[in-house]
Amino acid sequence: MNTAVVYAPVIGAVIGLLFLWGSLRLRRKRRLIDDLPTAKTQGVFIGLVELKGTAESTAPLTAFLSGRRCVHYHYHVDEHWSRTVTQTYTDSDGKTQTRTKQESGWTTVAQSGEIGEFYLQDDTGTVLVRPEGAKIEPAVFFDETCDRSHPLYYAKGPPQVVADSDHRRRFVESGIALHAPLYLVGQARERADVVAPEIAADKEAPMFLISTRTEEKVRAGLGYGIWALTILGLIVFIAGFALRNGNLHRMLADCWPQYAGLVAVYVALALIGWIWMAFNSLVGLRNRVQQAWSLIDVQLKRRHDLIPRLVETVAALRTHEASTQTAVATLRGQLSATPPGMSGPDFSGCAPALRAVAEAYPNLKSDAAFLALQQQLVETEQRVALVRTYFNDIATFLNTRLEVVPDRWIAALGGMRPQALLAATDFERASVQVKLAE
């Protein structure tokens, strides 16, 4: 018996289980998408986030084929070839025979692209995205097939041709256009240049996805992949044993109990893998809820420490400017109250004081300080509201998982309990009074 046939069951089982493993990985990604609430760019905090917005850039790229303004593009030029091949073989009678075969295909003759950092913008602001290392799902910019009589053939393609060329080329370009809607899942971290978050690749992050598709289409695509890999894995798992046992008739007529057992084994392994994946996903969701709670404490601490200091600074500035303005008015009054030629304070005596005030405080305005305080108050309350909403959203996802079947049975293994949601009264304890002394 052929060696490949002897080891076919082992090979089929290994490949089938690899397909099953791949389907479980896709299922884990889809559950992660289901369990992540969509955050706002102003509410991006350190950790895994899901965002929706548009791609913006202060220095956009220009796509090579389409000329579109974009933040990422990649193109390739493929050339078609065909040839007739003569093959020699030995027939069943042991005689040498020849036959001709027509072969054809596409060969890539040129490809390139660019990618740069950009901003994701929504109705609350922007956040910097560094796309290196992300899985990018771009949109098609350009797709055209032409012969060498077309100007595009040599204008955007190389002058040389491949062997046996049919002189037909296919130009395909895809990318992320400027202002294009995006769906993003990635790890947020602190920027090195300013106090702000950014989205970038992280080895510990379970996913870094930048897609021009909607969340619903991304989920649907993962669902198709899950079922395709699961079914394909079952077919390959059984095919190895079928190849060793003989033809299809024998498989169905004589060995059906064996194959029924193989199906049961595969289903059992799939069930065990799903339980393992679901339990780990619930643990990850619970940890993200705990992280969201810690973010609330961070924002409340920021509000408690920052606002009183800003108020003190503005109050001190207002008092100082008031005294300075009084001193300036007094000096000017003394100058104007002394008629020319009369004895009393003159400008030469007031000038040094006026020059000192002008040099030390060129802009005697408290308006900017008050505006900055007002902006900080609004931004702080918005950040607190966003983190509270984020916590309630992700806690709701966890509570739903703990109530639906079969997740509630798996959650019971880890003793997981629902998380109480936050109400507005929970934040009254951390209120900060803003009062400027008269």
Buried (B, 14 or more C-beta within 10 A) or exposed (E): EEEEEEEBBEBBBEBBBEBBEBBBBBBBBBBBBBBBBBBBBBBBBBBBBBBBBBBBBEEBBEBBBBEBBBBBBBBBBBBBBEEEEEEEEEEEEEEEEEEEEEEEEBBEBBEEBBBBBBBBBBEBBBBBBBBEEBEBBBBEBBEBEBEBEBEBBEEBBEEEBBEBBBEBBBBBBBBBBBEBBBBBBBBBBEBEEEEEBBBBBBEEBBBBBBBBBEBEEBBEBBEEBBEBBBEBBBEBBBBBBBBBBEEEEEBEEEBEEBBEEBEEEBEEBBEEBBBEBBBEBBEBBBEBBEBBBBBBEEBBEEBEEBBBEBBEEBBEBBEEBEEBEEEBEEBEEBBEEBEEEEEEEEEEEBEEEBEEBEEEBEEBEBEEBBEEBEEBBEEBBBBBBBBBBBBBBBBBBBBEBBEEEEBEEBBEEEEBEBBEEBEEEEBEEBEBEEEEEE
